[in-house]
Amino acid sequence: MAIVDTFTKLIFGEEDRYSHRELRIIQAFRSVDTNVVLDSHRDMGAYLRALGVQEMIRLVARVQQWLANDEPVVPEAGVMNQSGDGALGRQVH
């Protein structure tokens, strides 16, 4: 639930303070999805808002796996929708 709560804070732009745990979740998010590696928290929230339900479920699972293993999961080049575009229409390079 902490992952979803952290993603919700990003989506709604609550940038004032993140706990150590939330910052670790944000780092895991950056580690498993290369689309957000250099994004600000605000941009990460916009990216999350653009995800479909299945994309979000896969992302939460990957972040959860990264945190549980305490080791990097092979990052996806981006969360893909059925048309082949990533969230926010970002193309995988």
Long-range contacts (C-beta under 8 A, 24 or more apart in sequence): 3-60, 3-63, 3-64, 3-67, 4-60, 7-48, 7-56, 7-60, 10-41, 10-44, 10-45, 10-48, 11-45, 11-48, 11-49, 12-45, 13-41, 13-42, 13-45, 15-41, 15-42, 24-67, 25-63, 25-67, 28-63, 28-66, 28-67, 29-59, 29-63, 31-66, 31-72, 31-73, 31-75, 32-59, 32-62, 32-63, 32-65, 32-66, 32-73, 32-75, 32-76, 33-59, 33-62, 33-75, 33-76, 33-78, 33-79, 34-75, 34-76, 34-77, 34-78, 35-77, 35-78, 35-79, 35-86, 35-87, 35-88, 35-90, 46-88, 47-87, 47-88, 48-87, 50-87, 50-88, 51-79, 51-87, 52-81, 55-79, 55-80, 55-81, 55-87
